[in-house]
Amino acid sequence: MIKEHDFSFENLNVYQDVRELIKEIYLAQKQLPKEETYALGDQIRRAAISISSNLAEGSGRSSYREKIHFIEISYGSLMEVYSQLQLGVDLNYINQETFLALREDIINIAKMLSGLKASFEKSI
């Protein structure tokens, strides 16, 4: 088992919530038809992983401006995931119940990312 909380980003509640969202995204994308596995499915997985990857990368940066930049990239990837989920619903690939549950998670993560960004902005 991997020892948790060795790096600063692992202590962030938003990072932990994003990891849970990624697991849920992987489960949700299984609702997509086979022909979308390497199109919409791959794109939504990559966008979801980008959220956590950029939080981790930003935590390794020394300046608050750089940290903020990577939080902004994470936020952009979160919006990309949301857009792709909406498309999945529009195409009747993802059911409304799954979408609404993920939407709630996305809203909470968006608020957390905004709060984290604001806390760093106070340090500039």
Summary of the structure (lengths in Angstrom):
residues: 124
radius of gyration: 15.1
end to end distance: 37.7
largest distance: 47.9
contacts: 368
relative contact order: 0.16
helix: 80%
strand: 0%
